[in-house]
Amino acid sequence: MLNDIRIDDAVRDLRPDFAALLIEANGFVNGPSDDRSRKWLSKAAERAAPLHHKKIESWRDAYRAFGAKPSRTRPSVDALIRRMPLPEINLVVDAYNSISVSHTLPIGGEDLRRYEGPARLVRATGDEKADEVLGDPDPGEVIWRDDAGVTCRRWNWRQGARTRITEETVDAIFILERLAPMTMDELNTAGEELVTLLHLISPDVRTSSRTIS
């Protein structure tokens, strides 16, 4: 999967500073939130950036660039920071949400076994299929999609139900999305911390990564 994921040129033209760190994790055992993941979320909340932080403003500017109103459909890290205390979902989702808030960057987690074909970040034509949770994308909107349709709308605003990570998920792809002023070193550090948490959840998990920039 990692080698087949791509970013469309139309998205690169919109934000040439965009980069994504992709982490594939295979063979993990997920489970319900526990005291460990609650601690991760609590520590992340203590480190949460203010809502006017430059990294969050950069994502709001990216949304405006393709016609979205970030006050109505917020970048995922913006929306997450507003949800204090941070929600408990399951071990793996708690892990990547804690890293997202700690480093002020959007992170998406997708169940690989529910994917049809590789993920790609494109600008919508308006003809793509989406589930009821997402609704149909607007033409020109930045979306993540696979062969079956939309997996996440408005770059990282809302994920569809089909590929969400659940307690039954065993293989996943994590997408850590960077815009300036976040540095590539910061992005890589966030990825390393996420891998550490995944190994705490499931010591036998196998991970690999790829950076697209």
Rosetta silent file (secondary structure, phi, psi, omega in degrees, C-alpha in Angstrom):
SEQUENCE: MLNDIRIDDAVRDLRPDFAALLIEANGFVNGPSDDRSRKWLSKAAERAAPLHHKKIESWRDAYRAFGAKPSRTRPSVDALIRRMPLPEINLVVDAYNSISVSHTLPIGGEDLRRYEGPARLVRATGDEKADEVLGDPDPGEVIWRDDAGVTCRRWNWRQGARTRITEETVDAIFILERLAPMTMDELNTAGEELVTLLHLISPDVRTSSRTIS
SCORE:     score description
SCORE:     0.000 S_00000001
   1 L     0.000  -44.037 -172.614    0.000    0.000    0.000 S_00000001
   2 H   -55.825  -44.090 -175.417    2.671    2.550    0.985 S_00000001
   3 H   -72.223  -17.190 -177.939    4.340    2.691   -2.412 S_00000001
   4 H   -95.670  -11.810  179.402    1.024    3.154   -4.237 S_00000001
   5 L   -69.439  137.369 -178.209   -0.310    6.100   -2.207 S_00000001
   6 E  -141.132  157.310  175.796   -0.072    9.349   -4.153 S_00000001
   7 E  -111.537  123.773 -177.540   -0.734   13.049   -3.906 S_00000001
   8 L   -68.499  147.802 -179.250   -2.334   14.601   -6.975 S_00000001
   9 H   -59.683  -31.025 -179.716   -0.539   17.504   -8.661 S_00000001
  10 H   -65.313  -30.429  175.964   -3.610   19.691   -8.190 S_00000001
  11 H   -76.312  -40.321  177.358   -3.188   19.379   -4.419 S_00000001
  12 H   -60.879  -38.387  178.624    0.546   20.058   -4.654 S_00000001
  13 H   -64.925  -33.550 -179.660   -0.213   23.193   -6.650 S_00000001
  14 H   -68.363  -45.444  179.572   -2.599   24.318   -3.910 S_00000001
  15 L  -140.370   89.207 -179.231   -0.046   23.877   -1.116 S_00000001
  16 L   -61.213  -17.996 -179.411    3.497   23.105   -2.315 S_00000001
  17 L   -84.852   -0.285 -177.696    4.599   22.859    1.327 S_00000001
  18 L   -69.534  138.790  173.203    2.378   19.845    1.999 S_00000001
  19 E  -143.634  152.156  178.335    4.040   16.623    3.106 S_00000001
  20 E  -132.479  131.960  170.787    2.669   13.373    4.475 S_00000001
  21 E  -100.105  120.301 -176.975    4.335   10.759    6.634 S_00000001
  22 E  -105.407  126.716  178.776    2.660    7.411    5.998 S_00000001
  23 E  -122.897  119.263  175.399    2.966    4.645    8.584 S_00000001
  24 E   -98.102  132.437  179.804    1.654    1.168    7.850 S_00000001
  25 E  -125.750  127.190 -176.359    1.039   -1.065   10.866 S_00000001
  26 E  -124.749  140.942  172.702    0.250   -4.753   10.491 S_00000001
  27 L    75.362   31.899  176.921   -0.779   -7.445   12.926 S_00000001
  28 L   -94.568  164.302  176.691   -1.699   -5.376   15.970 S_00000001
  29 L  -115.656  110.274 -179.573   -4.317   -6.179   18.590 S_00000001
  30 L   -86.449  176.900  178.318   -6.543   -3.198   19.342 S_00000001
  31 L  -175.239  179.049 -179.101   -8.903   -2.857   22.286 S_00000001
  32 L   -68.872  158.966  176.174  -11.008   -0.444   24.332 S_00000001
  33 L   -54.275  144.371  178.284   -9.529    2.658   25.940 S_00000001
  34 L  -139.557 -171.119 -176.474   -7.723    1.938   29.212 S_00000001
  35 H   -61.810  -33.373  178.072   -5.693    3.752   31.858 S_00000001
  36 H   -63.297  -50.811 -175.670   -2.666    3.915   29.547 S_00000001
  37 H   -69.846  -31.311  175.257   -4.513    5.598   26.703 S_00000001
  38 H   -63.707  -37.079  177.448   -6.325    7.933   29.109 S_00000001
  39 H   -66.399  -40.767  177.149   -2.929    9.043   30.370 S_00000001
  40 H   -59.760  -44.957 -179.013   -1.748    9.678   26.798 S_00000001
  41 H   -66.011  -39.727 -179.623   -4.813   11.809   26.121 S_00000001
  42 H   -65.450  -43.489  178.616   -4.467   13.708   29.393 S_00000001
  43 H   -65.368  -38.649  178.311   -0.812   14.540   28.760 S_00000001
  44 H   -63.236  -41.334  179.978   -1.619   15.618   25.216 S_00000001
  45 H   -60.841  -36.543  178.712   -4.360   17.938   26.479 S_00000001
  46 H   -66.489  -27.476 -178.058   -1.825   19.601   28.773 S_00000001
  47 H   -96.355    0.828 -173.652    0.417   20.248   25.749 S_00000001
  48 L   -59.203  136.581  179.186   -2.326   21.422   23.409 S_00000001
  49 L   -73.581  154.727  173.645   -1.481   24.518   21.385 S_00000001
  50 L   -66.189  154.811 -174.799   -3.683   27.616   21.565 S_00000001
  51 L   -66.183  -17.044  177.872   -6.279   27.857   18.806 S_00000001
  52 L   -93.317   11.412 -177.978   -4.476   30.829   17.243 S_00000001
  53 L   -59.795  147.100 -176.765   -1.258   28.814   16.837 S_00000001
  54 H   -60.017  -34.586 -179.917    0.538   29.268   13.507 S_00000001
  55 H   -66.706  -38.362  178.310    0.284   25.578   12.650 S_00000001
  56 H   -72.051  -40.136  177.972   -3.500   25.635   13.006 S_00000001
  57 H   -61.905  -34.649  178.545   -3.786   28.907   11.100 S_00000001
  58 H   -62.582  -40.444  177.368   -1.811   27.343    8.257 S_00000001
  59 H   -68.810  -36.753  176.356   -4.423   24.596    7.939 S_00000001
  60 H   -62.432  -39.633  177.173   -7.242   27.124    8.011 S_00000001
  61 H   -63.505  -38.377  178.622   -5.537   28.948    5.141 S_00000001
  62 H   -63.679  -38.919  177.925   -5.304   25.661    3.219 S_00000001
  63 H   -64.747  -43.709  179.282   -9.031   25.115    3.658 S_00000001
  64 H   -62.075  -30.852 -176.842   -9.832   28.603    2.415 S_00000001
  65 H   -65.467  -26.598  176.305   -7.660   27.944   -0.638 S_00000001
  66 L  -108.589   16.756  169.814  -10.085   25.298   -1.913 S_00000001
  67 L    95.090    5.101  179.224  -13.216   27.203   -0.888 S_00000001
  68 L   -87.802  152.779  174.935  -14.021   25.706    2.523 S_00000001
  69 L  -100.259  108.526 -174.588  -14.908   27.795    5.569 S_00000001
  70 L   -67.231  -11.811  174.555  -12.699   26.580    8.425 S_00000001
  71 L   -80.335  -16.730 -179.351  -15.109   28.000   10.986 S_00000001
  72 L  -103.595  -45.121  175.252  -17.769   25.611    9.676 S_00000001
  73 L  -121.353  100.391 -169.722  -15.717   22.554    8.683 S_00000001
  74 L   -85.898  145.343  168.847  -12.608   22.639   10.840 S_00000001
  75 L   -53.747  147.103 -169.579   -9.253   20.967   10.169 S_00000001
  76 H   -58.689  -40.322 -178.390   -9.115   17.838   12.313 S_00000001
  77 H   -70.049  -32.692  174.656   -6.504   19.051   14.787 S_00000001
  78 H   -61.754  -49.213 -179.444   -8.429   22.316   15.258 S_00000001
  79 H   -64.712  -38.309 -176.929  -11.620   20.395   16.003 S_00000001
  80 H   -67.475  -41.756 -179.745   -9.838   17.927   18.294 S_00000001
  81 H   -64.028  -27.873  177.867   -8.223   20.620   20.425 S_00000001
  82 L   -75.993  -11.200 -176.681  -11.651   22.131   20.972 S_00000001
  83 L  -101.109   75.395  179.132  -12.903   18.812   22.409 S_00000001
  84 L  -106.550  133.295   -1.529  -11.536   18.868   25.934 S_00000001
  85 L   -68.409  153.624 -177.684  -11.304   16.466   27.624 S_00000001
  86 L   -62.421  139.679 -175.552  -10.141   14.540   24.588 S_00000001
  87 L   -69.228  145.997  173.806  -12.575   11.759   23.639 S_00000001
  88 L   -94.687  123.217 -177.689  -11.813    8.114   24.413 S_00000001
  89 L  -114.840  -68.932  171.823  -12.394    5.928   21.325 S_00000001
  90 L  -160.721  173.836 -171.752  -10.159    2.860   21.451 S_00000001
  91 H   -56.001  -48.502 -174.985   -6.473    2.228   22.139 S_00000001
  92 H   -70.372  -42.650  178.178   -5.156    2.883   18.643 S_00000001
  93 H   -65.926  -40.777  176.142   -7.323    5.925   17.956 S_00000001
  94 H   -58.885  -39.015 -179.898   -6.459    7.337   21.387 S_00000001
  95 H   -61.384  -51.476 -176.192   -2.779    6.867   20.519 S_00000001
  96 H   -75.304  -27.070  174.081   -2.865    8.813   17.280 S_00000001
  97 H   -66.962  -37.109  179.121   -5.205   11.481   18.659 S_00000001
  98 H   -66.593  -38.925  177.128   -2.775   12.103   21.516 S_00000001
  99 H   -68.035  -39.234  178.716    0.111   12.504   19.056 S_00000001
 100 H   -56.995  -49.257 -177.703   -2.031   14.779   16.874 S_00000001
 101 H   -71.619  -39.328 -179.081   -2.751   17.168   19.740 S_00000001
 102 H   -61.851  -34.378 -175.221    0.765   16.983   21.211 S_00000001
 103 H  -109.939    1.914  177.948    2.346   17.988   17.901 S_00000001
 104 L    54.939   55.082  175.300   -0.456   20.116   16.429 S_00000001
 105 L  -144.446  145.923  176.865   -0.807   18.163   13.214 S_00000001
 106 L   -70.115  136.796  174.318   -3.690   16.279   11.602 S_00000001
 107 E  -132.850  131.202  174.608   -3.432   12.482   11.738 S_00000001
 108 E  -113.352  144.160  176.248   -5.794   10.053   10.073 S_00000001
 109 E  -123.172  130.293 -174.024   -6.043    6.349   10.794 S_00000001
 110 E  -129.919  138.063  176.783   -7.547    3.946    8.255 S_00000001
 111 E   -76.372  111.816 -175.021   -8.387    0.239    8.373 S_00000001
 112 H   -63.263  -33.035 -177.007   -6.373   -1.266    5.530 S_00000001
 113 H   -72.089  -11.707  177.614   -8.599   -4.311    5.160 S_00000001
 114 H  -100.532   -0.120  176.768  -11.523   -2.049    4.328 S_00000001
 115 L   -79.412  149.921  171.551   -9.651   -0.221    1.580 S_00000001
 116 L  -123.644  101.095 -175.388  -10.271   -0.917   -2.084 S_00000001
 117 L    81.715  175.830 -175.579   -7.158    0.063   -3.988 S_00000001
 118 L   -75.849  155.683  174.169   -4.579    2.606   -2.843 S_00000001
 119 L   -75.576  145.990  171.394   -5.280    5.863   -1.034 S_00000001
 120 E  -149.967  147.328  179.974   -4.783    9.104   -2.919 S_00000001
 121 E  -101.831  117.421 -173.353   -5.242   12.780   -2.100 S_00000001
 122 E  -137.536  171.711  168.357   -7.034   14.576   -4.922 S_00000001
 123 E   -97.964  129.706 -171.417   -9.326   17.490   -5.686 S_00000001
 124 L   -66.009  147.457  171.659  -12.856   16.219   -6.107 S_00000001
 125 L   -89.623  -20.019 -175.813  -14.710   16.263   -9.407 S_00000001
 126 L    99.626   -5.032 -179.349  -18.050   16.120   -7.574 S_00000001
 127 L  -102.431    0.419 -175.472  -18.885   12.656   -8.962 S_00000001
 128 L   -70.462  151.364  176.611  -17.219   10.634   -6.188 S_00000001
 129 L   -87.009  139.693  177.746  -19.179    8.215   -4.014 S_00000001
 130 L  -143.484  155.062  179.765  -19.367    8.921   -0.278 S_00000001
 131 L   -82.195  177.176 -176.003  -21.259    7.421    2.636 S_00000001
 132 L   -65.671  -28.646  178.814  -24.010    9.133    4.617 S_00000001
 133 L   -63.969  -39.860 -175.751  -21.568   10.229    7.316 S_00000001
 134 L   -86.352  -44.016 -169.754  -19.551   12.229    4.802 S_00000001
 135 L    78.029  164.800 -175.882  -22.040   13.407    2.232 S_00000001
 136 L   -73.793  137.045  178.994  -21.037   14.158   -1.347 S_00000001
 137 L   -73.018  155.578  175.352  -17.925   16.314   -1.849 S_00000001
 138 L   -84.735  147.525  175.912  -18.009   19.642   -3.638 S_00000001
 139 L   -56.377  133.941  179.843  -16.110   20.035   -6.911 S_00000001
 140 L    90.007  -13.404  178.644  -12.579   21.226   -6.184 S_00000001
 141 L   -66.360  143.490  176.010  -12.652   20.060   -2.574 S_00000001
 142 E   -81.873  126.834 -177.995   -9.539   18.227   -1.349 S_00000001
 143 E  -137.318  151.332  163.481  -10.402   14.628   -0.466 S_00000001
 144 E   -93.336  139.662 -178.597   -8.762   11.343    0.397 S_00000001
 145 E  -150.749  165.946  169.532  -10.234    8.492   -1.610 S_00000001
 146 E  -129.338 -163.752 -177.597   -9.710    4.930   -2.817 S_00000001
 147 L   -66.816  -26.357 -177.579  -11.238    2.968   -5.697 S_00000001
 148 L   -84.202  -20.593 -179.468  -14.580    2.673   -3.872 S_00000001
 149 E   145.678 -158.799 -173.966  -14.982    6.371   -3.130 S_00000001
 150 E   -74.693  133.727  173.984  -14.285    9.071   -0.567 S_00000001
 151 E  -108.204  -24.912  177.290  -12.600    8.066    2.698 S_00000001
 152 E  -153.012  130.031 -178.351  -12.089   11.549    4.172 S_00000001
 153 E   -96.315  157.114  176.350  -13.603   14.884    3.144 S_00000001
 154 L    47.918   56.160  177.774  -12.119   18.375    3.118 S_00000001
 155 L    67.335  -70.852  179.845   -8.572   17.140    3.474 S_00000001
 156 L  -144.309   22.905 -177.097   -8.885   15.891    7.068 S_00000001
 157 L   -68.871  -52.930 -174.942  -12.188   17.308    8.300 S_00000001
 158 E  -144.850  129.934  179.950  -14.315   14.173    8.503 S_00000001
 159 E   -92.757  144.238  176.382  -13.573   10.485    7.987 S_00000001
 160 L   -74.669  163.160 -177.370  -16.085    8.083    6.503 S_00000001
 161 L   -73.096  -29.869 -170.825  -17.441    5.119    8.451 S_00000001
 162 L   -59.444  -40.363 -172.104  -16.197    2.457    6.020 S_00000001
 163 L  -109.689   13.116  179.033  -12.482    2.687    6.824 S_00000001
 164 L   -62.128  149.285  174.284  -12.528    3.780   10.457 S_00000001
 165 L   -80.856  125.526  178.954  -10.261    1.973   12.907 S_00000001
 166 L  -117.881 -179.372  178.303  -12.289   -0.151   15.303 S_00000001
 167 L   -67.690  -15.952  179.111  -11.394   -2.577   18.079 S_00000001
 168 L   -91.060   -8.908 -177.739  -11.420   -5.328   15.430 S_00000001
 169 L   -65.673  136.743  177.629   -8.853   -3.615   13.175 S_00000001
 170 L  -122.632  -20.720  178.381   -5.542   -5.467   12.795 S_00000001
 171 E  -129.600  133.697 -175.613   -3.915   -3.659    9.829 S_00000001
 172 E  -147.425  160.530  170.737   -3.927    0.117    9.410 S_00000001
 173 E  -120.612  134.161  177.700   -2.392    3.063    7.640 S_00000001
 174 E  -113.682  132.453 -176.532   -1.720    6.294    9.521 S_00000001
 175 E  -117.141  109.399  179.127   -1.435    9.551    7.589 S_00000001
 176 E  -100.173  119.328 -169.147    0.414   12.374    9.353 S_00000001
 177 E  -109.582  126.419 -174.114   -0.111   15.591    7.394 S_00000001
 178 E  -117.808  136.519  165.485    2.303   18.483    7.498 S_00000001
 179 L  -127.457  152.835  171.197    2.164   22.099    6.361 S_00000001
 180 L   -59.828  143.569   16.727    4.692   24.831    7.129 S_00000001
 181 L   -91.586    6.741  174.708    5.663   26.062    9.666 S_00000001
 182 L   -61.790  135.213  179.182    5.936   22.483   10.957 S_00000001
 183 L   -87.866  163.216  177.267    9.373   21.166   10.055 S_00000001
 184 H   -67.117  -32.566  176.585   10.087   17.767    8.571 S_00000001
 185 H   -63.331  -40.903  177.571   12.053   16.890   11.715 S_00000001
 186 H   -63.469  -41.023  178.669    8.961   17.599   13.809 S_00000001
 187 H   -60.685  -45.229 -179.004    6.887   15.425   11.497 S_00000001
 188 H   -66.470  -36.888  177.590    9.338   12.534   11.823 S_00000001
 189 H   -62.890  -43.578  177.619    9.443   12.893   15.608 S_00000001
 190 H   -59.937  -41.688  178.462    5.660   12.660   15.762 S_00000001
 191 H   -63.338  -42.187  178.484    5.800    9.517   13.636 S_00000001
 192 H   -62.714  -39.603  179.292    8.403    7.912   15.877 S_00000001
 193 H   -66.807  -37.084  177.372    6.273    8.646   18.940 S_00000001
 194 H   -64.888  -43.855  178.732    3.229    7.095   17.299 S_00000001
 195 H   -60.724  -39.381  177.670    5.168    3.927   16.452 S_00000001
 196 H   -59.316  -45.128  179.838    6.317    3.726   20.080 S_00000001
 197 H   -65.852  -38.503  178.319    2.726    3.856   21.306 S_00000001
 198 H   -61.537  -37.966  178.235    1.648    1.215   18.782 S_00000001
 199 H   -72.052  -28.576  174.510    4.332   -1.110   20.128 S_00000001
 200 H   -68.688  -37.720  178.142    3.139   -0.469   23.676 S_00000001
 201 H   -68.667  -44.027 -174.087   -0.372   -1.460   22.605 S_00000001
 202 L  -145.294   94.745 -173.370    0.769   -4.498   20.649 S_00000001
 203 L   -55.938  -26.035 -176.819    4.457   -5.488   20.937 S_00000001
 204 L   -90.306    5.254 -178.967    4.323   -7.732   17.861 S_00000001
 205 L   -62.016  143.923  177.293    3.034   -5.037   15.495 S_00000001
 206 E  -110.338  128.509 -176.711    5.056   -4.621   12.295 S_00000001
 207 E  -125.922  150.443  172.140    5.508   -1.093   10.973 S_00000001
 208 E  -145.797  161.428 -174.715    6.944    0.553    7.893 S_00000001
 209 E  -144.644  162.224  177.313    6.883    4.137    6.702 S_00000001
 210 E  -153.559  139.636  176.901    7.207    6.419    3.706 S_00000001
 211 E  -108.609  131.104  173.023    7.363   10.203    3.395 S_00000001
 212 E  -111.816  120.442 -178.793    5.768   12.046    0.493 S_00000001
 213 L  -145.552    0.000    0.000    6.944   15.631    0.171 S_00000001
